[in-house]
Amino acid sequence: MSERFRYRQLNAVRDPEAIAAMKADFQAEANDFDDYAIAGTRAEFEAPKAVIANESEGTREQLERMLREGELMPSDLVFSGGGWTTFDQSPDFFEACEGLTDARARGHKMGAIFRFLAVAVLVIVFVILLLARR
């Protein structure tokens, strides 16, 4: 019978109330229109996130398959070697993680970049429209 491992799949969750509160604070502190306009994007970047961990267990073969298929990420936790560690730092799974990328982290970064660019484009268009009216 194959050895079983406990693991925790981690997910970061944004708190909409914390984002709204931070946005209001940033807008209240704004010195000019640009600061006021980017307050929402700044709050999205800086608001705290809660981490939710879903715990389960599986065999080495199951967990390696889940890593390959992207169900688990190298940054998720596994109880290995007498303690909790990430899959990519675990002596039992580091080879299975070679060449894998953490798609969640990459996706979050790309989403944040695109949101920032979208706000920047809107600010530029707004400024151009204001200048055109003069």
N, CA, C and O atoms as CSV, one atom per row, in Angstrom:
chain,resi,resn,atom,element,x,y,z
A,1,MET,N,N,0.841,-1.185,0.000
A,1,MET,CA,C,0.000,0.000,0.000
A,1,MET,C,C,0.886,1.250,0.000
A,1,MET,O,O,1.875,1.321,0.730
A,2,SER,N,N,0.531,2.201,-0.801
A,2,SER,CA,C,1.316,3.424,-0.946
A,2,SER,C,C,1.119,4.335,0.274
A,2,SER,O,O,0.038,4.393,0.859
A,3,GLU,N,N,2.190,5.040,0.636
A,3,GLU,CA,C,2.138,5.964,1.767
A,3,GLU,C,C,1.167,7.100,1.481
A,3,GLU,O,O,1.113,7.611,0.362
A,4,ARG,N,N,0.397,7.498,2.500
A,4,ARG,CA,C,-0.573,8.582,2.363
A,4,ARG,C,C,0.003,9.855,2.974
A,4,ARG,O,O,0.706,9.809,3.984
A,5,PHE,N,N,-0.301,10.986,2.352
A,5,PHE,CA,C,0.177,12.288,2.792
A,5,PHE,C,C,-1.013,13.223,2.999
A,5,PHE,O,O,-1.948,13.240,2.199
A,6,ARG,N,N,-0.966,13.997,4.077
A,6,ARG,CA,C,-1.940,15.064,4.266
A,6,ARG,C,C,-1.452,16.279,3.490
A,6,ARG,O,O,-0.250,16.529,3.397
A,7,TYR,N,N,-2.392,17.027,2.938
A,7,TYR,CA,C,-2.016,18.244,2.219
A,7,TYR,C,C,-3.054,19.322,2.451
A,7,TYR,O,O,-4.198,19.040,2.810
A,8,ARG,N,N,-2.636,20.567,2.239
A,8,ARG,CA,C,-3.519,21.725,2.359
A,8,ARG,C,C,-3.425,22.544,1.086
A,8,ARG,O,O,-2.357,23.020,0.701
A,9,GLN,N,N,-4.564,22.693,0.453
A,9,GLN,CA,C,-4.646,23.519,-0.752
A,9,GLN,C,C,-4.998,24.935,-0.303
A,9,GLN,O,O,-6.027,25.148,0.338
A,10,LEU,N,N,-4.152,25.893,-0.635
A,10,LEU,CA,C,-4.302,27.262,-0.151
A,10,LEU,C,C,-4.956,28.153,-1.191
A,10,LEU,O,O,-4.652,28.067,-2.380
A,11,ASN,N,N,-5.866,29.017,-0.725
A,11,ASN,CA,C,-6.524,29.984,-1.611
A,11,ASN,C,C,-6.611,31.318,-0.894
A,11,ASN,O,O,-7.050,31.380,0.254
A,12,ALA,N,N,-6.196,32.384,-1.561
A,12,ALA,CA,C,-6.302,33.732,-1.006
A,12,ALA,C,C,-7.645,34.323,-1.423
A,12,ALA,O,O,-8.050,34.224,-2.581
A,13,VAL,N,N,-8.324,34.937,-0.463
A,13,VAL,CA,C,-9.646,35.509,-0.710
A,13,VAL,C,C,-9.610,36.985,-0.341
A,13,VAL,O,O,-9.091,37.357,0.711
A,14,ARG,N,N,-10.164,37.822,-1.210
A,14,ARG,CA,C,-10.225,39.257,-0.936
A,14,ARG,C,C,-11.489,39.566,-0.136
A,14,ARG,O,O,-12.543,38.970,-0.358
A,15,ASP,N,N,-11.363,40.504,0.794
A,15,ASP,CA,C,-12.490,40.939,1.602
A,15,ASP,C,C,-13.052,42.220,0.984
A,15,ASP,O,O,-12.422,43.273,1.085
A,16,PRO,N,N,-14.234,42.151,0.343
A,16,PRO,CA,C,-14.790,43.342,-0.322
A,16,PRO,C,C,-15.010,44.520,0.626
A,16,PRO,O,O,-14.866,45.672,0.218
A,17,GLU,N,N,-15.353,44.248,1.876
A,17,GLU,CA,C,-15.557,45.335,2.834
A,17,GLU,C,C,-14.244,46.048,3.152
A,17,GLU,O,O,-14.216,47.272,3.286
A,18,ALA,N,N,-13.161,45.284,3.273
A,18,ALA,CA,C,-11.854,45.895,3.539
A,18,ALA,C,C,-11.412,46.737,2.348
A,18,ALA,O,O,-10.838,47.812,2.526
A,19,ILE,N,N,-11.675,46.257,1.139
A,19,ILE,CA,C,-11.313,47.020,-0.070
A,19,ILE,C,C,-12.097,48.325,-0.112
A,19,ILE,O,O,-11.530,49.383,-0.388
A,20,ALA,N,N,-13.393,48.258,0.159
A,20,ALA,CA,C,-14.231,49.469,0.125
A,20,ALA,C,C,-13.775,50.474,1.182
A,20,ALA,O,O,-13.729,51.674,0.913
A,21,ALA,N,N,-13.441,50.000,2.371
A,21,ALA,CA,C,-12.985,50.895,3.435
A,21,ALA,C,C,-11.662,51.558,3.067
A,21,ALA,O,O,-11.480,52.755,3.287
A,22,MET,N,N,-10.724,50.766,2.498
A,22,MET,CA,C,-9.435,51.328,2.100
A,22,MET,C,C,-9.608,52.331,0.973
A,22,MET,O,O,-8.937,53.363,0.958
A,23,LYS,N,N,-10.505,52.044,0.022
A,23,LYS,CA,C,-10.753,52.961,-1.095
A,23,LYS,C,C,-11.273,54.297,-0.550
A,23,LYS,O,O,-10.825,55.361,-0.979
A,24,ALA,N,N,-12.223,54.239,0.397
A,24,ALA,CA,C,-12.759,55.472,0.986
A,24,ALA,C,C,-11.655,56.257,1.694
A,24,ALA,O,O,-11.599,57.482,1.583
A,25,ASP,N,N,-10.782,55.563,2.417
A,25,ASP,CA,C,-9.667,56.237,3.099
A,25,ASP,C,C,-8.727,56.900,2.101
A,25,ASP,O,O,-8.324,58.047,2.290
A,26,PHE,N,N,-8.376,56.178,1.039
A,26,PHE,CA,C,-7.471,56.734,0.024
A,26,PHE,C,C,-8.095,57.937,-0.667
A,26,PHE,O,O,-7.407,58.918,-0.950
A,27,GLN,N,N,-9.395,57.869,-0.941
A,27,GLN,CA,C,-10.059,59.001,-1.589
A,27,GLN,C,C,-10.110,60.213,-0.656
A,27,GLN,O,O,-9.981,61.350,-1.110
A,28,ALA,N,N,-10.300,59.975,0.646
A,28,ALA,CA,C,-10.335,61.078,1.608
A,28,ALA,C,C,-8.972,61.752,1.729
A,28,ALA,O,O,-8.894,62.953,1.984
A,29,GLU,N,N,-7.892,60.978,1.545
A,29,GLU,CA,C,-6.537,61.518,1.659
A,29,GLU,C,C,-6.004,62.072,0.337
A,29,GLU,O,O,-4.903,62.621,0.298
A,30,ALA,N,N,-6.771,61.934,-0.742
A,30,ALA,CA,C,-6.283,62.316,-2.076
A,30,ALA,C,C,-5.999,63.811,-2.144
A,30,ALA,O,O,-6.787,64.637,-1.685
A,31,ASN,N,N,-4.836,64.136,-2.738
A,31,ASN,CA,C,-4.437,65.532,-2.902
A,31,ASN,C,C,-4.896,66.107,-4.230
A,31,ASN,O,O,-5.072,67.319,-4.355
A,32,ASP,N,N,-5.088,65.263,-5.203
A,32,ASP,CA,C,-5.511,65.731,-6.515
A,32,ASP,C,C,-6.371,64.669,-7.186
A,32,ASP,O,O,-6.614,63.605,-6.617
A,33,PHE,N,N,-6.827,64.961,-8.388
A,33,PHE,CA,C,-7.725,64.051,-9.087
A,33,PHE,C,C,-7.071,62.705,-9.382
A,33,PHE,O,O,-7.726,61.667,-9.291
A,34,ASP,N,N,-5.784,62.711,-9.733
A,34,ASP,CA,C,-5.100,61.449,-10.056
A,34,ASP,C,C,-5.107,60.500,-8.852
A,34,ASP,O,O,-5.384,59.309,-8.994
A,35,ASP,N,N,-4.797,61.042,-7.662
A,35,ASP,CA,C,-4.828,60.205,-6.457
A,35,ASP,C,C,-6.232,59.669,-6.206
A,35,ASP,O,O,-6.407,58.509,-5.835
A,36,TYR,N,N,-7.224,60.520,-6.410
A,36,TYR,CA,C,-8.615,60.114,-6.186
A,36,TYR,C,C,-9.021,59.028,-7.183
A,36,TYR,O,O,-9.700,58.068,-6.820
A,37,ALA,N,N,-8.603,59.186,-8.439
A,37,ALA,CA,C,-9.000,58.250,-9.491
A,37,ALA,C,C,-8.397,56.860,-9.310
A,37,ALA,O,O,-9.028,55.866,-9.668
A,38,ILE,N,N,-7.205,56.776,-8.768
A,38,ILE,CA,C,-6.570,55.460,-8.623
A,38,ILE,C,C,-6.792,54.843,-7.248
A,38,ILE,O,O,-6.216,53.798,-6.944
A,39,ALA,N,N,-7.611,55.465,-6.419
A,39,ALA,CA,C,-7.838,54.960,-5.060
A,39,ALA,C,C,-8.376,53.535,-5.068
A,39,ALA,O,O,-7.953,52.716,-4.253
A,40,GLY,N,N,-9.297,53.225,-5.968
A,40,GLY,CA,C,-9.869,51.871,-6.029
A,40,GLY,C,C,-8.840,50.828,-6.408
A,40,GLY,O,O,-8.789,49.754,-5.808
A,41,THR,N,N,-8.023,51.135,-7.398
A,41,THR,CA,C,-6.983,50.195,-7.819
A,41,THR,C,C,-5.947,50.014,-6.715
A,41,THR,O,O,-5.482,48.904,-6.458
A,42,ARG,N,N,-5.598,51.109,-6.073
A,42,ARG,CA,C,-4.630,51.025,-4.971
A,42,ARG,C,C,-5.193,50.165,-3.840
A,42,ARG,O,O,-4.463,49.370,-3.248
A,43,ALA,N,N,-6.478,50.314,-3.537
A,43,ALA,CA,C,-7.102,49.510,-2.485
A,43,ALA,C,C,-7.103,48.031,-2.864
A,43,ALA,O,O,-6.890,47.177,-2.003
A,44,GLU,N,N,-7.339,47.716,-4.133
A,44,GLU,CA,C,-7.303,46.318,-4.600
A,44,GLU,C,C,-5.923,45.708,-4.355
A,44,GLU,O,O,-5.820,44.556,-3.936
A,45,PHE,N,N,-4.866,46.475,-4.614
A,45,PHE,CA,C,-3.505,45.974,-4.438
A,45,PHE,C,C,-3.134,45.825,-2.966
A,45,PHE,O,O,-2.475,44.857,-2.586
A,46,GLU,N,N,-3.553,46.779,-2.137
A,46,GLU,CA,C,-3.051,46.852,-0.775
A,46,GLU,C,C,-3.957,46.220,0.276
A,46,GLU,O,O,-3.526,46.016,1.411
A,47,ALA,N,N,-5.193,45.909,-0.074
A,47,ALA,CA,C,-6.116,45.342,0.916
A,47,ALA,C,C,-5.624,43.968,1.376
A,47,ALA,O,O,-5.110,43.187,0.575
A,48,PRO,N,N,-5.784,43.683,2.665
A,48,PRO,CA,C,-5.345,42.374,3.168
A,48,PRO,C,C,-6.197,41.246,2.594
A,48,PRO,O,O,-7.363,41.440,2.248
A,49,LYS,N,N,-5.599,40.079,2.501
A,49,LYS,CA,C,-6.292,38.905,1.994
A,49,LYS,C,C,-6.311,37.838,3.078
A,49,LYS,O,O,-5.367,37.706,3.857
A,50,ALA,N,N,-7.383,37.092,3.112
A,50,ALA,CA,C,-7.470,35.952,4.019
A,50,ALA,C,C,-7.064,34.707,3.244
A,50,ALA,O,O,-7.377,34.577,2.061
A,51,VAL,N,N,-6.371,33.797,3.908
A,51,VAL,CA,C,-5.972,32.545,3.265
A,51,VAL,C,C,-6.838,31.421,3.807
A,51,VAL,O,O,-6.909,31.202,5.016
A,52,ILE,N,N,-7.492,30.716,2.904
A,52,ILE,CA,C,-8.327,29.583,3.271
A,52,ILE,C,C,-7.583,28.321,2.870
A,52,ILE,O,O,-7.093,28.211,1.746
A,53,ALA,N,N,-7.498,27.371,3.792
A,53,ALA,CA,C,-6.793,26.112,3.524
A,53,ALA,C,C,-7.789,24.956,3.563
A,53,ALA,O,O,-8.455,24.733,4.573
A,54,ASN,N,N,-7.883,24.228,2.456
A,54,ASN,CA,C,-8.709,23.025,2.393
A,54,ASN,C,C,-7.788,21.830,2.597
A,54,ASN,O,O,-6.884,21.591,1.796
A,55,GLU,N,N,-8.021,21.077,3.673
A,55,GLU,CA,C,-7.135,19.969,4.010
A,55,GLU,C,C,-7.733,18.640,3.557
A,55,GLU,O,O,-8.936,18.410,3.677
A,56,SER,N,N,-6.868,17.773,3.036
A,56,SER,CA,C,-7.274,16.431,2.611
A,56,SER,C,C,-6.048,15.530,2.658
A,56,SER,O,O,-5.005,15.925,3.179
A,57,GLU,N,N,-6.167,14.323,2.118
A,57,GLU,CA,C,-5.007,13.436,2.048
A,57,GLU,C,C,-5.095,12.586,0.784
A,57,GLU,O,O,-6.159,12.430,0.186
A,58,GLY,N,N,-3.956,12.050,0.403
A,58,GLY,CA,C,-3.882,11.207,-0.780
A,58,GLY,C,C,-2.555,10.484,-0.831
A,58,GLY,O,O,-1.643,10.764,-0.053
A,59,THR,N,N,-2.461,9.552,-1.758
A,59,THR,CA,C,-1.213,8.813,-1.935
A,59,THR,C,C,-0.221,9.667,-2.714
A,59,THR,O,O,-0.587,10.665,-3.334
A,60,ARG,N,N,1.032,9.258,-2.670
A,60,ARG,CA,C,2.067,9.977,-3.429
A,60,ARG,C,C,1.683,10.076,-4.912
A,60,ARG,O,O,1.823,11.135,-5.524
A,61,GLU,N,N,1.203,8.975,-5.478
A,61,GLU,CA,C,0.844,8.966,-6.902
A,61,GLU,C,C,-0.299,9.947,-7.190
A,61,GLU,O,O,-0.269,10.662,-8.191
A,62,GLN,N,N,-1.306,9.977,-6.308
A,62,GLN,CA,C,-2.419,10.900,-6.500
A,62,GLN,C,C,-1.954,12.352,-6.437
A,62,GLN,O,O,-2.349,13.180,-7.258
A,63,LEU,N,N,-1.112,12.644,-5.452
A,63,LEU,CA,C,-0.655,14.021,-5.291
A,63,LEU,C,C,0.260,14.453,-6.438
A,63,LEU,O,O,0.185,15.598,-6.884
A,64,GLU,N,N,1.118,13.557,-6.919
A,64,GLU,CA,C,1.969,13.890,-8.070
A,64,GLU,C,C,1.115,14.144,-9.307
A,64,GLU,O,O,1.400,15.058,-10.081
A,65,ARG,N,N,0.067,13.337,-9.497
A,65,ARG,CA,C,-0.845,13.556,-10.633
A,65,ARG,C,C,-1.546,14.908,-10.496
A,65,ARG,O,O,-1.663,15.652,-11.469
A,66,MET,N,N,-2.014,15.225,-9.281
A,66,MET,CA,C,-2.697,16.498,-9.048
A,66,MET,C,C,-1.760,17.686,-9.293
A,66,MET,O,O,-2.194,18.725,-9.790
A,67,LEU,N,N,-0.486,17.534,-8.947
A,67,LEU,CA,C,0.498,18.582,-9.235
A,67,LEU,C,C,0.679,18.755,-10.746
A,67,LEU,O,O,0.675,19.876,-11.254
A,68,ARG,N,N,0.837,17.642,-11.455
A,68,ARG,CA,C,1.028,17.709,-12.918
A,68,ARG,C,C,-0.178,18.341,-13.609
A,68,ARG,O,O,-0.019,19.105,-14.561
A,69,GLU,N,N,-1.384,18.025,-13.130
A,69,GLU,CA,C,-2.606,18.509,-13.771
A,69,GLU,C,C,-3.014,19.908,-13.298
A,69,GLU,O,O,-3.981,20.475,-13.808
A,70,GLY,N,N,-2.295,20.460,-12.340
A,70,GLY,CA,C,-2.576,21.807,-11.884
A,70,GLY,C,C,-3.650,21.908,-10.808
A,70,GLY,O,O,-4.046,23.015,-10.444
A,71,GLU,N,N,-4.132,20.778,-10.290
A,71,GLU,CA,C,-5.105,20.826,-9.191
A,71,GLU,C,C,-4.435,21.299,-7.911
A,71,GLU,O,O,-5.045,22.010,-7.113
A,72,LEU,N,N,-3.186,20.908,-7.715
A,72,LEU,CA,C,-2.367,21.385,-6.607
A,72,LEU,C,C,-1.228,22.212,-7.188
A,72,LEU,O,O,-0.779,21.961,-8.306
A,73,MET,N,N,-0.768,23.188,-6.434
A,73,MET,CA,C,0.332,24.039,-6.864
A,73,MET,C,C,1.567,23.750,-6.009
A,73,MET,O,O,1.439,23.292,-4.874
A,74,PRO,N,N,2.755,24.012,-6.544
A,74,PRO,CA,C,3.982,23.811,-5.763
A,74,PRO,C,C,3.986,24.583,-4.442
A,74,PRO,O,O,4.699,24.202,-3.513
A,75,SER,N,N,3.205,25.654,-4.342
A,75,SER,CA,C,3.165,26.453,-3.109
A,75,SER,C,C,2.144,25.938,-2.095
A,75,SER,O,O,2.080,26.456,-0.981
A,76,ASP,N,N,1.351,24.940,-2.449
A,76,ASP,CA,C,0.441,24.330,-1.483
A,76,ASP,C,C,1.253,23.535,-0.470
A,76,ASP,O,O,2.417,23.218,-0.714
A,77,LEU,N,N,0.640,23.211,0.673
A,77,LEU,CA,C,1.370,22.570,1.772
A,77,LEU,C,C,1.133,21.066,1.813
A,77,LEU,O,O,0.053,20.579,1.478
A,78,VAL,N,N,2.171,20.342,2.233
A,78,VAL,CA,C,2.093,18.896,2.427
A,78,VAL,C,C,2.791,18.558,3.743
A,78,VAL,O,O,3.814,19.151,4.082
A,79,PHE,N,N,2.226,17.598,4.482
A,79,PHE,CA,C,2.866,17.142,5.719
A,79,PHE,C,C,3.862,16.070,5.326
A,79,PHE,O,O,3.486,14.941,5.009
A,80,SER,N,N,5.125,16.430,5.349
A,80,SER,CA,C,6.182,15.554,4.855
A,80,SER,C,C,7.416,15.734,5.724
A,80,SER,O,O,7.772,16.860,6.072
A,81,GLY,N,N,8.059,14.654,6.071
A,81,GLY,CA,C,9.276,14.735,6.869
A,81,GLY,C,C,9.026,15.227,8.282
A,81,GLY,O,O,9.911,15.821,8.897
A,82,GLY,N,N,7.836,14.989,8.800
A,82,GLY,CA,C,7.537,15.365,10.177
A,82,GLY,C,C,7.017,16.772,10.366
A,82,GLY,O,O,6.853,17.209,11.505
A,83,GLY,N,N,6.748,17.506,9.283
A,83,GLY,CA,C,6.236,18.871,9.413
A,83,GLY,C,C,5.590,19.358,8.123
A,83,GLY,O,O,5.691,18.710,7.081
A,84,TRP,N,N,4.931,20.498,8.207
A,84,TRP,CA,C,4.300,21.101,7.032
A,84,TRP,C,C,5.346,21.865,6.227
A,84,TRP,O,O,6.150,22.615,6.780
A,85,THR,N,N,5.319,21.663,4.924
A,85,THR,CA,C,6.205,22.376,4.011
A,85,THR,C,C,5.493,22.497,2.666
A,85,THR,O,O,4.492,21.819,2.431
A,86,THR,N,N,5.999,23.350,1.790
A,86,THR,CA,C,5.420,23.434,0.455
A,86,THR,C,C,5.842,22.201,-0.342
A,86,THR,O,O,6.858,21.572,-0.044
A,87,PHE,N,N,5.059,21.869,-1.346
A,87,PHE,CA,C,5.392,20.707,-2.171
A,87,PHE,C,C,6.777,20.857,-2.800
A,87,PHE,O,O,7.550,19.901,-2.841
A,88,ASP,N,N,7.091,22.069,-3.292
A,88,ASP,CA,C,8.381,22.237,-3.975
A,88,ASP,C,C,9.578,22.214,-3.034
A,88,ASP,O,O,10.713,22.112,-3.499
A,89,GLN,N,N,9.357,22.305,-1.718
A,89,GLN,CA,C,10.452,22.205,-0.761
A,89,GLN,C,C,10.455,20.879,-0.012
A,89,GLN,O,O,11.332,20.627,0.815
A,90,SER,N,N,9.478,20.040,-0.303
A,90,SER,CA,C,9.377,18.749,0.370
A,90,SER,C,C,10.347,17.748,-0.247
A,90,SER,O,O,10.432,17.649,-1.471
A,91,PRO,N,N,11.081,17.002,0.584
A,91,PRO,CA,C,11.994,15.990,0.029
A,91,PRO,C,C,11.233,14.899,-0.735
A,91,PRO,O,O,11.801,14.244,-1.609
A,92,ASP,N,N,9.960,14.706,-0.409
A,92,ASP,CA,C,9.175,13.670,-1.089
A,92,ASP,C,C,8.624,14.129,-2.438
A,92,ASP,O,O,8.317,13.296,-3.291
A,93,PHE,N,N,8.495,15.452,-2.645
A,93,PHE,CA,C,7.820,15.930,-3.852
A,93,PHE,C,C,8.595,16.950,-4.677
A,93,PHE,O,O,8.105,17.391,-5.717
A,94,PHE,N,N,9.806,17.340,-4.236
A,94,PHE,CA,C,10.487,18.408,-4.977
A,94,PHE,C,C,10.787,18.004,-6.417
A,94,PHE,O,O,10.760,18.855,-7.306
A,95,GLU,N,N,11.072,16.727,-6.671
A,95,GLU,CA,C,11.330,16.294,-8.052
A,95,GLU,C,C,10.068,16.387,-8.900
A,95,GLU,O,O,10.134,16.725,-10.082
A,96,ALA,N,N,8.914,16.087,-8.296
A,96,ALA,CA,C,7.646,16.175,-9.040
A,96,ALA,C,C,7.316,17.621,-9.390
A,96,ALA,O,O,6.563,17.872,-10.331
A,97,CYS,N,N,7.863,18.563,-8.653
A,97,CYS,CA,C,7.579,19.982,-8.881
A,97,CYS,C,C,8.542,20.644,-9.864
A,97,CYS,O,O,8.308,21.778,-10.283
A,98,GLU,N,N,9.614,19.958,-10.236
A,98,GLU,CA,C,10.573,20.546,-11.173
A,98,GLU,C,C,9.882,20.888,-12.479
A,98,GLU,O,O,9.220,20.043,-13.083
A,99,GLY,N,N,10.037,22.125,-12.909
A,99,GLY,CA,C,9.450,22.576,-14.166
A,99,GLY,C,C,8.006,23.036,-14.040
A,99,GLY,O,O,7.449,23.558,-15.005
A,100,LEU,N,N,7.380,22.857,-12.877
A,100,LEU,CA,C,6.008,23.320,-12.692
A,100,LEU,C,C,6.022,24.777,-12.251
A,100,LEU,O,O,6.913,25.203,-11.515
A,101,THR,N,N,5.038,25.533,-12.702
A,101,THR,CA,C,4.894,26.913,-12.250
A,101,THR,C,C,3.623,27.018,-11.428
A,101,THR,O,O,2.677,26.254,-11.617
A,102,ASP,N,N,3.618,27.949,-10.539
A,102,ASP,CA,C,2.442,28.169,-9.699
A,102,ASP,C,C,1.469,29.040,-10.490
A,102,ASP,O,O,1.592,30.265,-10.500
A,103,ALA,N,N,0.519,28.415,-11.142
A,103,ALA,CA,C,-0.407,29.123,-12.025
A,103,ALA,C,C,-1.263,30.129,-11.267
A,103,ALA,O,O,-1.618,31.171,-11.817
A,104,ARG,N,N,-1.601,29.834,-10.015
A,104,ARG,CA,C,-2.415,30.782,-9.246
A,104,ARG,C,C,-1.663,32.083,-9.055
A,104,ARG,O,O,-2.222,33.159,-9.271
A,105,ALA,N,N,-0.403,32.004,-8.654
A,105,ALA,CA,C,0.378,33.218,-8.421
A,105,ALA,C,C,0.538,34.004,-9.717
A,105,ALA,O,O,0.398,35.227,-9.719
A,106,ARG,N,N,0.828,33.323,-10.810
A,106,ARG,CA,C,0.988,33.997,-12.095
A,106,ARG,C,C,-0.322,34.646,-12.521
A,106,ARG,O,O,-0.329,35.768,-13.027
A,107,GLY,N,N,-1.433,33.938,-12.317
A,107,GLY,CA,C,-2.742,34.476,-12.689
A,107,GLY,C,C,-3.107,35.709,-11.885
A,107,GLY,O,O,-3.661,36.661,-12.435
A,108,HIS,N,N,-2.805,35.711,-10.577
A,108,HIS,CA,C,-3.093,36.870,-9.740
A,108,HIS,C,C,-2.259,38.065,-10.172
A,108,HIS,O,O,-2.765,39.187,-10.222
A,109,LYS,N,N,-0.993,37.840,-10.483
A,109,LYS,CA,C,-0.125,38.931,-10.899
A,109,LYS,C,C,-0.593,39.511,-12.234
A,109,LYS,O,O,-0.638,40.729,-12.409
A,110,MET,N,N,-0.938,38.633,-13.166
A,110,MET,CA,C,-1.395,39.111,-14.473
A,110,MET,C,C,-2.702,39.887,-14.347
A,110,MET,O,O,-2.884,40.914,-14.999
A,111,GLY,N,N,-3.613,39.394,-13.507
A,111,GLY,CA,C,-4.877,40.093,-13.293
A,111,GLY,C,C,-4.654,41.482,-12.711
A,111,GLY,O,O,-5.292,42.446,-13.133
A,112,ALA,N,N,-3.755,41.581,-11.751
A,112,ALA,CA,C,-3.456,42.873,-11.134
A,112,ALA,C,C,-2.834,43.823,-12.151
A,112,ALA,O,O,-3.158,45.011,-12.165
A,113,ILE,N,N,-1.957,43.321,-12.991
A,113,ILE,CA,C,-1.322,44.158,-14.017
A,113,ILE,C,C,-2.366,44.670,-15.000
A,113,ILE,O,O,-2.358,45.850,-15.352
A,114,PHE,N,N,-3.264,43.798,-15.445
A,114,PHE,CA,C,-4.286,44.223,-16.401
A,114,PHE,C,C,-5.256,45.222,-15.779
A,114,PHE,O,O,-5.682,46.160,-16.453
A,115,ARG,N,N,-5.615,45.042,-14.503
A,115,ARG,CA,C,-6.492,46.022,-13.843
A,115,ARG,C,C,-5.791,47.381,-13.767
A,115,ARG,O,O,-6.406,48.415,-14.026
A,116,PHE,N,N,-4.509,47.375,-13.414
A,116,PHE,CA,C,-3.767,48.622,-13.336
A,116,PHE,C,C,-3.707,49.307,-14.703
A,116,PHE,O,O,-3.926,50.514,-14.807
A,117,LEU,N,N,-3.411,48.538,-15.742
A,117,LEU,CA,C,-3.342,49.113,-17.093
A,117,LEU,C,C,-4.693,49.665,-17.537
A,117,LEU,O,O,-4.752,50.712,-18.182
A,118,ALA,N,N,-5.766,48.978,-17.202
A,118,ALA,CA,C,-7.099,49.452,-17.582
A,118,ALA,C,C,-7.399,50.791,-16.910
A,118,ALA,O,O,-7.931,51.699,-17.548
A,119,VAL,N,N,-7.061,50.918,-15.630
A,119,VAL,CA,C,-7.286,52.180,-14.930
A,119,VAL,C,C,-6.401,53.266,-15.520
A,119,VAL,O,O,-6.850,54.401,-15.682
A,120,ALA,N,N,-5.159,52.947,-15.843
A,120,ALA,CA,C,-4.247,53.937,-16.429
A,120,ALA,C,C,-4.787,54.443,-17.759
A,120,ALA,O,O,-4.731,55.642,-18.033
A,121,VAL,N,N,-5.303,53.554,-18.579
A,121,VAL,CA,C,-5.871,53.956,-19.873
A,121,VAL,C,C,-7.074,54.865,-19.647
A,121,VAL,O,O,-7.220,55.875,-20.336
A,122,LEU,N,N,-7.928,54.523,-18.700
A,122,LEU,CA,C,-9.101,55.359,-18.416
A,122,LEU,C,C,-8.691,56.752,-17.948
A,122,LEU,O,O,-9.289,57.747,-18.357
A,123,VAL,N,N,-7.687,56.824,-17.105
A,123,VAL,CA,C,-7.211,58.132,-16.628
A,123,VAL,C,C,-6.652,58.940,-17.791
A,123,VAL,O,O,-6.924,60.136,-17.896
A,124,ILE,N,N,-5.882,58.310,-18.657
A,124,ILE,CA,C,-5.303,59.012,-19.814
A,124,ILE,C,C,-6.405,59.517,-20.734
A,124,ILE,O,O,-6.359,60.662,-21.185
A,125,VAL,N,N,-7.389,58.679,-21.016
A,125,VAL,CA,C,-8.500,59.095,-21.890
A,125,VAL,C,C,-9.252,60.254,-21.255
A,125,VAL,O,O,-9.616,61.210,-21.939
A,126,PHE,N,N,-9.487,60.173,-19.952
A,126,PHE,CA,C,-10.195,61.251,-19.253
A,126,PHE,C,C,-9.407,62.562,-19.340
A,126,PHE,O,O,-9.986,63.620,-19.588
A,127,VAL,N,N,-8.106,62.493,-19.140
A,127,VAL,CA,C,-7.272,63.703,-19.219
A,127,VAL,C,C,-7.287,64.272,-20.627
A,127,VAL,O,O,-7.376,65.487,-20.805
A,128,ILE,N,N,-7.204,63.413,-21.621
A,128,ILE,CA,C,-7.253,63.882,-23.019
A,128,ILE,C,C,-8.579,64.553,-23.309
A,128,ILE,O,O,-8.613,65.594,-23.967
A,129,LEU,N,N,-9.678,63.974,-22.828
A,129,LEU,CA,C,-10.984,64.594,-23.039
A,129,LEU,C,C,-11.095,65.941,-22.344
A,129,LEU,O,O,-11.682,66.875,-22.889
A,130,LEU,N,N,-10.541,66.045,-21.153
A,130,LEU,CA,C,-10.550,67.336,-20.450
A,130,LEU,C,C,-9.748,68.384,-21.211
A,130,LEU,O,O,-10.179,69.529,-21.345
A,131,LEU,N,N,-8.576,67.986,-21.708
A,131,LEU,CA,C,-7.742,68.922,-22.462
A,131,LEU,C,C,-8.388,69.321,-23.787
A,131,LEU,O,O,-8.215,70.448,-24.251
A,132,ALA,N,N,-9.127,68.404,-24.388
A,132,ALA,CA,C,-9.781,68.698,-25.678
A,132,ALA,C,C,-10.919,69.684,-25.510
A,132,ALA,O,O,-11.244,70.411,-26.449
A,133,ARG,N,N,-11.534,69.727,-24.333
A,133,ARG,CA,C,-12.643,70.644,-24.104
A,133,ARG,C,C,-12.171,72.101,-23.981
A,133,ARG,O,O,-12.961,73.026,-24.168
A,134,ARG,N,N,-10.911,72.298,-23.674
A,134,ARG,CA,C,-10.401,73.670,-23.463
A,134,ARG,C,C,-10.189,74.375,-24.732
A,134,ARG,O,O,-9.766,75.531,-24.733
